[in-house]
Amino acid sequence: MSRSALLAALICAAVAWPAAQARAQISPGPLARAHQELEGPRNCLSCHAGGRGALSANCLACHKDVGWLIERKRGFHATVTEQSCASCHPDHAGTSFDLIRWPDADAQRFDHTRAGWALRDKHATTKCEACHATRYRLSPAAGLAARKTGAGWTGLEQACVGCHADPHRNALGRQCEKCHGAARWNATPGFDHTRTRYALTGKHVVTKCAACHLDPRLGLSVDAAGRPIPRYRPLAFSECSDCHKDPHTGALGPRCASCHETQSFKVINTARFDHDHTRYPLKGRHAAVKCEKCHDFSTGVSKLLRNPRFAICGDCHRDAHAGTATLAGRIVDCAPCHVVEGWKPATYTVAQHRLSRYPLEGRHERVPCAACHVKNPAGVPALKLGTAAVWIRPVATRCQSCHADDHNGQLARRAGGPACEGCHTVARWTPSTYTTAAHGTLRLGLVGRHAEITCAACHGPVRQGLPPLPAAQALGKAGVALTPKEVECASCHVDPHRGHEPRCLDCHDTKTFRPSTVDVAAHKRYRLPLDGAHAAVPCVTCHAEMKHPSATSSLVLARWAFADVLFTPPRGGCEGCHETPHGRQFATRADRGACDKCHGADTFRPATRFDHDRDARFTLKGAHARVACVRCHRTTRGAGDKLVVVYRPVSAKCESCHGDEIRRGP
């Protein structure tokens, strides 16, 4: 027999028995009050159908709220996986049985953490029934529960708004725990205003919340008790004027933060404040001036709002020049000479200076103002200089008004005195403008090479190849000798002739030392005029001491490494230069064989001055006049094996030349 058939038989048998006897035989005991509607043998299968193992499933079929939570892994029952429902909820123990076996003995000791939501702070001391009440059962599980009224353990939600009213009217979202804790409602340990769109800084940090969120200007709603409900969102905060009254009444624009800090209204943020929005934009050095220099904060906002005067610099600054800064005779404000970017240097231009009594030209255009307009000059009272202590109007009638005599009075005796402009201009100090033509009026005119050399070669402190100048203190700061004593050639140049030729310019000019100016015509002044072929002979042929390279310098301190050029005339006439090819053939002659008796200066051959009829014992007549000289004057070897033409002695007898013809006869 099957189990179900057996159970049916038992039920039928029990019908005939008295009630007490049947209950004792079939049911383990009376059901709890919650299950009273299932009392009686006909209802046993409502829970026990399907066998012993199906009991828990049958429980969940009735208690759908618990099944709904388990499916979503929520609540305490989702954590009980190894036990059956009956292990904690045994029935058949009588109507007074509580039907719940609490894990921790009773509901008040139950560890709520096991339900998935730990009780902390105020929640830990709140009675279970205070939360597990019908009015708080808002979860979908509550609609599935068999019990619809009374304290229910299911159907609650963990969100704060499940139990508590939202005083913010959902303006701040539904996650109350982001700001509030369970200890006190009016404390917000989790709230950080810096994470909002408006972080609190400065004085705002210590301002009470109600000052902003209960501001009557917000037009707040009131609760049932007539109390205003704080507004947290939305609130306007883009401009300070959303909360604060503008003490400037809009004169400086709507953005208070461009000037003020939240630390204090009197603290001005100079980094953000744009003074350009005012009638006096701050430029240059004014941008770095502290606000209190112009705006007195000591007496509060009323004094701050009184704009200082600024039409001219003198409204704030005293005249630093004590009235000496004038243009066209009128004392002027700072602006013509200075700008706000910096007091120095002055912006008074060279072009403007040209309109003054002393126009700036040349190098003066580049001279710093302070070089002439000095501070605290000697002899000028401080009261006339002002706080700047600058001499605005120095004396400038001549160069010496500003410049010392760099030549130490060397030109004091010059006509017109040592005026600088005679040799210099304002364009530049060097080179001097003293010209070669002007130098021609002095003891030594500059011509030839002298006109090409630099002034410093003779007048400068480093005179290469020349004797040193006097001590520097005698010359002045410039170190230039303007009146040197050297005017003669030998004062500067080496005399290679050692005084044999006293006047250099007789043979040389200032263009070049070599060649000299002595030409053939000038040589006639000397003992040997240059005639004939001599006119074409280079000087060094006769004056061998001239045969050396050109000296790198002829100056007196330069090294002269060559022989003196003394131009000693040759001795002995022609023989002093020329070797006679005749040997001593003419030594016995009355003129001792003087060359010029037979030879001219134009050429050695032929002997143009020799006349055979006049100068020889044998006259040439007749056919002899046509005979070549070599027929009679034969060449032979003389001393030293040299070839010599024999002119003397030559026989005048006919047979000496015609002996063969005479012997043969006619």
QUICOR-V840049 format. One record per residue. N is the residue number from 1. RES is the residue in three letters. SS is DSSP state (a for helix, b for strand, c for the rest). PHI is phi as a letter, one per 30 degrees, with the letter a starting at -180 (* if undefined). Layout:
N/RES/SS/PHI ; N/RES/SS/PHI
This chain:
1/MET/c/* ; 2/SER/c/d ; 3/ARG/a/d ; 4/SER/a/d ; 5/ALA/a/d ; 6/LEU/a/d ; 7/LEU/a/d ; 8/ALA/a/d ; 9/ALA/a/d ; 10/LEU/a/d ; 11/ILE/a/d ; 12/CYS/a/d ; 13/ALA/a/d ; 14/ALA/a/d ; 15/VAL/a/d ; 16/ALA/a/d ; 17/TRP/c/d ; 18/PRO/c/d ; 19/ALA/a/d ; 20/ALA/a/d ; 21/GLN/a/d ; 22/ALA/a/d ; 23/ARG/a/d ; 24/ALA/a/d ; 25/GLN/a/d ; 26/ILE/a/c ; 27/SER/c/d ; 28/PRO/c/d ; 29/GLY/c/l ; 30/PRO/c/d ; 31/LEU/c/d ; 32/ALA/c/d ; 33/ARG/a/e ; 34/ALA/a/d ; 35/HIS/a/c ; 36/GLN/a/e ; 37/GLU/a/d ; 38/LEU/a/c ; 39/GLU/c/d ; 40/GLY/c/j ; 41/PRO/a/d ; 42/ARG/a/d ; 43/ASN/a/c ; 44/CYS/a/e ; 45/LEU/a/d ; 46/SER/a/d ; 47/CYS/a/c ; 48/HIS/a/c ; 49/ALA/c/d ; 50/GLY/c/j ; 51/GLY/c/j ; 52/ARG/a/d ; 53/GLY/a/d ; 54/ALA/a/c ; 55/LEU/a/d ; 56/SER/a/d ; 57/ALA/a/d ; 58/ASN/a/d ; 59/CYS/a/d ; 60/LEU/a/d ; 61/ALA/a/d ; 62/CYS/a/c ; 63/HIS/c/c ; 64/LYS/a/d ; 65/ASP/a/d ; 66/VAL/a/d ; 67/GLY/a/d ; 68/TRP/a/d ; 69/LEU/a/d ; 70/ILE/a/d ; 71/GLU/a/e ; 72/ARG/c/c ; 73/LYS/c/h ; 74/ARG/c/b ; 75/GLY/c/i ; 76/PHE/a/d ; 77/HIS/a/d ; 78/ALA/a/d ; 79/THR/a/c ; 80/VAL/c/c ; 81/THR/c/c ; 82/GLU/c/c ; 83/GLN/c/c ; 84/SER/c/d ; 85/CYS/a/d ; 86/ALA/a/d ; 87/SER/a/d ; 88/CYS/c/c ; 89/HIS/c/b ; 90/PRO/c/d ; 91/ASP/c/c ; 92/HIS/c/i ; 93/ALA/c/c ; 94/GLY/c/j ; 95/THR/c/d ; 96/SER/c/d ; 97/PHE/c/d ; 98/ASP/c/d ; 99/LEU/c/i ; 100/ILE/c/b ; 101/ARG/c/c ; 102/TRP/c/d ; 103/PRO/c/e ; 104/ASP/c/c ; 105/ALA/c/i ; 106/ASP/c/a ; 107/ALA/a/d ; 108/GLN/a/d ; 109/ARG/a/c ; 110/PHE/c/d ; 111/ASP/c/d ; 112/HIS/a/d ; 113/THR/a/d ; 114/ARG/a/d ; 115/ALA/a/d ; 116/GLY/c/j ; 117/TRP/c/a ; 118/ALA/c/d ; 119/LEU/c/c ; 120/ARG/c/b ; 121/ASP/c/h ; 122/LYS/a/d ; 123/HIS/a/d ; 124/ALA/a/d ; 125/THR/a/c ; 126/THR/c/d ; 127/LYS/c/d ; 128/CYS/a/e ; 129/GLU/a/d ; 130/ALA/a/d ; 131/CYS/a/c ; 132/HIS/c/d ; 133/ALA/c/c ; 134/THR/a/e ; 135/ARG/a/d ; 136/TYR/a/c ; 137/ARG/c/d ; 138/LEU/c/c ; 139/SER/c/d ; 140/PRO/a/e ; 141/ALA/a/d ; 142/ALA/a/d ; 143/GLY/a/d ; 144/LEU/a/c ; 145/ALA/c/d ; 146/ALA/c/d ; 147/ARG/c/d ; 148/LYS/c/c ; 149/THR/c/b ; 150/GLY/c/i ; 151/ALA/c/d ; 152/GLY/c/b ; 153/TRP/c/d ; 154/THR/c/c ; 155/GLY/c/j ; 156/LEU/c/d ; 157/GLU/c/c ; 158/GLN/c/d ; 159/ALA/c/d ; 160/CYS/a/e ; 161/VAL/a/d ; 162/GLY/a/d ; 163/CYS/c/c ; 164/HIS/c/c ; 165/ALA/c/d ; 166/ASP/c/d ; 167/PRO/c/d ; 168/HIS/c/c ; 169/ARG/c/h ; 170/ASN/c/i ; 171/ALA/c/d ; 172/LEU/c/c ; 173/GLY/c/i ; 174/ARG/c/c ; 175/GLN/c/c ; 176/CYS/a/e ; 177/GLU/a/d ; 178/LYS/a/d ; 179/CYS/c/c ; 180/HIS/c/c ; 181/GLY/c/c ; 182/ALA/c/d ; 183/ALA/c/d ; 184/ARG/c/b ; 185/TRP/c/d ; 186/ASN/c/d ; 187/ALA/c/c ; 188/THR/c/b ; 189/PRO/c/d ; 190/GLY/c/d ; 191/PHE/c/d ; 192/ASP/c/b ; 193/HIS/a/d ; 194/THR/a/d ; 195/ARG/a/d ; 196/THR/c/d ; 197/ARG/c/d ; 198/TYR/c/b ; 199/ALA/c/d ; 200/LEU/c/d ; 201/THR/c/b ; 202/GLY/a/h ; 203/LYS/a/d ; 204/HIS/a/d ; 205/VAL/a/d ; 206/VAL/a/c ; 207/THR/c/d ; 208/LYS/c/d ; 209/CYS/a/e ; 210/ALA/a/d ; 211/ALA/a/d ; 212/CYS/a/c ; 213/HIS/a/c ; 214/LEU/c/b ; 215/ASP/c/d ; 216/PRO/a/e ; 217/ARG/a/d ; 218/LEU/a/d ; 219/GLY/c/i ; 220/LEU/c/d ; 221/SER/c/d ; 222/VAL/b/b ; 223/ASP/c/d ; 224/ALA/c/d ; 225/ALA/c/d ; 226/GLY/c/i ; 227/ARG/c/d ; 228/PRO/b/d ; 229/ILE/c/c ; 230/PRO/c/e ; 231/ARG/c/c ; 232/TYR/c/c ; 233/ARG/c/a ; 234/PRO/c/d ; 235/LEU/c/b ; 236/ALA/c/d ; 237/PHE/c/b ; 238/SER/c/d ; 239/GLU/c/b ; 240/CYS/a/d ; 241/SER/a/d ; 242/ASP/a/d ; 243/CYS/c/c ; 244/HIS/c/c ; 245/LYS/c/d ; 246/ASP/c/d ; 247/PRO/c/d ; 248/HIS/c/c ; 249/THR/c/h ; 250/GLY/c/i ; 251/ALA/c/d ; 252/LEU/c/c ; 253/GLY/c/i ; 254/PRO/c/d ; 255/ARG/c/c ; 256/CYS/a/d ; 257/ALA/a/d ; 258/SER/a/d ; 259/CYS/c/b ; 260/HIS/b/c ; 261/GLU/c/c ; 262/THR/c/d ; 263/GLN/c/d ; 264/SER/c/a ; 265/PHE/c/d ; 266/LYS/c/d ; 267/VAL/c/d ; 268/ILE/b/c ; 269/ASN/c/d ; 270/THR/c/d ; 271/ALA/c/d ; 272/ARG/c/c ; 273/PHE/c/d ; 274/ASP/c/c ; 275/HIS/a/d ; 276/ASP/a/d ; 277/HIS/a/d ; 278/THR/c/c ; 279/ARG/c/d ; 280/TYR/c/b ; 281/PRO/c/d ; 282/LEU/c/d ; 283/LYS/c/b ; 284/GLY/a/h ; 285/ARG/a/d ; 286/HIS/a/d ; 287/ALA/a/d ; 288/ALA/a/c ; 289/VAL/c/d ; 290/LYS/c/d ; 291/CYS/a/e ; 292/GLU/a/d ; 293/LYS/a/d ; 294/CYS/a/c ; 295/HIS/c/c ; 296/ASP/c/d ; 297/PHE/c/c ; 298/SER/c/d ; 299/THR/c/c ; 300/GLY/c/j ; 301/VAL/a/d ; 302/SER/a/e ; 303/LYS/a/d ; 304/LEU/a/d ; 305/LEU/c/d ; 306/ARG/c/d ; 307/ASN/c/d ; 308/PRO/c/d ; 309/ARG/c/d ; 310/PHE/c/a ; 311/ALA/c/d ; 312/ILE/c/b ; 313/CYS/a/e ; 314/GLY/a/d ; 315/ASP/a/d ; 316/CYS/c/c ; 317/HIS/c/c ; 318/ARG/c/d ; 319/ASP/c/d ; 320/ALA/c/d ; 321/HIS/c/c ; 322/ALA/c/h ; 323/GLY/c/i ; 324/THR/c/d ; 325/ALA/c/d ; 326/THR/b/b ; 327/LEU/b/b ; 328/ALA/c/h ; 329/GLY/c/i ; 330/ARG/b/c ; 331/ILE/b/d ; 332/VAL/c/c ; 333/ASP/c/d ; 334/CYS/a/d ; 335/ALA/a/e ; 336/PRO/a/d ; 337/CYS/c/b ; 338/HIS/c/b ; 339/VAL/b/b ; 340/VAL/c/d ; 341/GLU/c/d ; 342/GLY/b/l ; 343/TRP/c/d ; 344/LYS/c/b ; 345/PRO/c/d ; 346/ALA/c/d ; 347/THR/c/c ; 348/TYR/c/d ; 349/THR/c/d ; 350/VAL/a/d ; 351/ALA/a/d ; 352/GLN/a/d ; 353/HIS/a/d ; 354/ARG/c/d ; 355/LEU/c/d ; 356/SER/c/d ; 357/ARG/c/d ; 358/TYR/c/b ; 359/PRO/c/d ; 360/LEU/c/c ; 361/GLU/c/b ; 362/GLY/a/h ; 363/ARG/a/d ; 364/HIS/a/d ; 365/GLU/a/d ; 366/ARG/a/c ; 367/VAL/c/d ; 368/PRO/c/e ; 369/CYS/a/e ; 370/ALA/a/d ; 371/ALA/a/d ; 372/CYS/a/c ; 373/HIS/c/c ; 374/VAL/c/d ; 375/LYS/b/c ; 376/ASN/c/h ; 377/PRO/c/d ; 378/ALA/c/d ; 379/GLY/c/i ; 380/VAL/c/c ; 381/PRO/c/e ; 382/ALA/a/d ; 383/LEU/a/d ; 384/LYS/a/d ; 385/LEU/c/c ; 386/GLY/c/i ; 387/THR/c/d ; 388/ALA/c/d ; 389/ALA/c/h ; 390/VAL/b/c ; 391/TRP/c/d ; 392/ILE/c/d ; 393/ARG/c/b ; 394/PRO/c/d ; 395/VAL/c/d ; 396/ALA/c/b ; 397/THR/c/d ; 398/ARG/c/a ; 399/CYS/a/e ; 400/GLN/a/d ; 401/SER/a/d ; 402/CYS/c/c ; 403/HIS/c/c ; 404/ALA/c/d ; 405/ASP/c/d ; 406/ASP/c/d ; 407/HIS/c/c ; 408/ASN/c/h ; 409/GLY/c/i ; 410/GLN/c/d ; 411/LEU/c/c ; 412/ALA/c/d ; 413/ARG/c/d ; 414/ARG/c/d ; 415/ALA/c/e ; 416/GLY/c/j ; 417/GLY/c/i ; 418/PRO/c/d ; 419/ALA/c/d ; 420/CYS/a/d ; 421/GLU/a/d ; 422/GLY/a/d ; 423/CYS/c/b ; 424/HIS/c/b ; 425/THR/c/b ; 426/VAL/c/d ; 427/ALA/c/d ; 428/ARG/c/a ; 429/TRP/c/d ; 430/THR/c/b ; 431/PRO/c/d ; 432/SER/c/d ; 433/THR/c/c ; 434/TYR/c/d ; 435/THR/c/d ; 436/THR/a/d ; 437/ALA/a/d ; 438/ALA/a/d ; 439/HIS/a/d ; 440/GLY/c/d ; 441/THR/c/d ; 442/LEU/c/c ; 443/ARG/c/d ; 444/LEU/c/b ; 445/GLY/c/d ; 446/LEU/c/c ; 447/VAL/c/b ; 448/GLY/a/i ; 449/ARG/a/d ; 450/HIS/a/d ; 451/ALA/a/d ; 452/GLU/c/c ; 453/ILE/c/d ; 454/THR/c/d ; 455/CYS/c/e ; 456/ALA/a/d ; 457/ALA/a/d ; 458/CYS/a/c ; 459/HIS/a/c ; 460/GLY/c/d ; 461/PRO/c/d ; 462/VAL/c/c ; 463/ARG/c/c ; 464/GLN/c/d ; 465/GLY/c/i ; 466/LEU/c/c ; 467/PRO/c/e ; 468/PRO/c/d ; 469/LEU/c/d ; 470/PRO/c/d ; 471/ALA/c/e ; 472/ALA/a/e ; 473/GLN/a/d ; 474/ALA/a/d ; 475/LEU/a/c ; 476/GLY/c/j ; 477/LYS/c/e ; 478/ALA/c/d ; 479/GLY/c/i ; 480/VAL/c/c ; 481/ALA/c/c ; 482/LEU/c/d ; 483/THR/c/b ; 484/PRO/c/d ; 485/LYS/c/d ; 486/GLU/c/d ; 487/VAL/c/b ; 488/GLU/c/c ; 489/CYS/a/e ; 490/ALA/a/d ; 491/SER/a/d ; 492/CYS/a/c ; 493/HIS/b/c ; 494/VAL/c/d ; 495/ASP/c/c ; 496/PRO/c/d ; 497/HIS/c/c ; 498/ARG/c/h ; 499/GLY/c/i ; 500/HIS/c/d ; 501/GLU/c/b ; 502/PRO/c/d ; 503/ARG/c/c ; 504/CYS/a/e ; 505/LEU/a/d ; 506/ASP/a/d ; 507/CYS/c/b ; 508/HIS/c/b ; 509/ASP/c/b ; 510/THR/c/d ; 511/LYS/c/d ; 512/THR/c/a ; 513/PHE/c/d ; 514/ARG/c/b ; 515/PRO/c/d ; 516/SER/c/d ; 517/THR/c/d ; 518/VAL/c/d ; 519/ASP/c/c ; 520/VAL/c/d ; 521/ALA/c/d ; 522/ALA/a/d ; 523/HIS/a/d ; 524/LYS/a/d ; 525/ARG/a/d ; 526/TYR/c/c ; 527/ARG/c/d ; 528/LEU/c/c ; 529/PRO/c/d ; 530/LEU/c/c ; 531/ASP/c/c ; 532/GLY/a/h ; 533/ALA/a/d ; 534/HIS/a/d ; 535/ALA/a/d ; 536/ALA/a/c ; 537/VAL/c/d ; 538/PRO/c/e ; 539/CYS/a/e ; 540/VAL/a/d ; 541/THR/a/d ; 542/CYS/a/c ; 543/HIS/c/c ; 544/ALA/a/d ; 545/GLU/a/d ; 546/MET/a/d ; 547/LYS/c/d ; 548/HIS/c/a ; 549/PRO/c/d ; 550/SER/c/d ; 551/ALA/c/d ; 552/THR/c/d ; 553/SER/c/a ; 554/SER/c/c ; 555/LEU/b/d ; 556/VAL/c/d ; 557/LEU/c/c ; 558/ALA/c/d ; 559/ARG/c/d ; 560/TRP/c/c ; 561/ALA/c/c ; 562/PHE/c/c ; 563/ALA/c/d ; 564/ASP/c/d ; 565/VAL/c/c ; 566/LEU/c/c ; 567/PHE/c/h ; 568/THR/c/d ; 569/PRO/c/d ; 570/PRO/c/d ; 571/ARG/c/c ; 572/GLY/c/i ; 573/GLY/a/i ; 574/CYS/a/e ; 575/GLU/a/d ; 576/GLY/a/d ; 577/CYS/c/c ; 578/HIS/c/c ; 579/GLU/c/d ; 580/THR/c/d ; 581/PRO/c/d ; 582/HIS/c/c ; 583/GLY/c/i ; 584/ARG/c/c ; 585/GLN/c/d ; 586/PHE/c/c ; 587/ALA/c/d ; 588/THR/c/d ; 589/ARG/c/d ; 590/ALA/c/d ; 591/ASP/c/d ; 592/ARG/c/h ; 593/GLY/c/i ; 594/ALA/c/e ; 595/CYS/a/d ; 596/ASP/a/d ; 597/LYS/a/d ; 598/CYS/c/c ; 599/HIS/c/c ; 600/GLY/c/c ; 601/ALA/c/d ; 602/ASP/c/d ; 603/THR/c/a ; 604/PHE/c/d ; 605/ARG/c/b ; 606/PRO/c/d ; 607/ALA/c/d ; 608/THR/c/d ; 609/ARG/c/c ; 610/PHE/c/d ; 611/ASP/c/b ; 612/HIS/a/d ; 613/ASP/a/d ; 614/ARG/a/c ; 615/ASP/a/c ; 616/ALA/c/c ; 617/ARG/c/d ; 618/PHE/c/c ; 619/THR/c/d ; 620/LEU/c/c ; 621/LYS/c/b ; 622/GLY/a/i ; 623/ALA/a/d ; 624/HIS/a/d ; 625/ALA/a/d ; 626/ARG/a/c ; 627/VAL/c/d ; 628/ALA/c/d ; 629/CYS/a/e ; 630/VAL/a/d ; 631/ARG/a/d ; 632/CYS/a/c ; 633/HIS/c/c ; 634/ARG/c/d ; 635/THR/b/c ; 636/THR/b/b ; 637/ARG/b/c ; 638/GLY/c/c ; 639/ALA/a/d ; 640/GLY/a/i ; 641/ASP/a/i ; 642/LYS/c/d ; 643/LEU/b/d ; 644/VAL/b/b ; 645/VAL/b/d ; 646/VAL/c/d ; 647/TYR/c/c ; 648/ARG/c/b ; 649/PRO/c/d ; 650/VAL/c/b ; 651/SER/c/d ; 652/ALA/c/c ; 653/LYS/c/d ; 654/CYS/c/d ; 655/GLU/a/d ; 656/SER/a/d ; 657/CYS/a/c ; 658/HIS/a/c ; 659/GLY/a/e ; 660/ASP/a/d ; 661/GLU/a/d ; 662/ILE/a/d ; 663/ARG/a/d ; 664/ARG/a/d ; 665/GLY/c/i ; 666/PRO/c/d
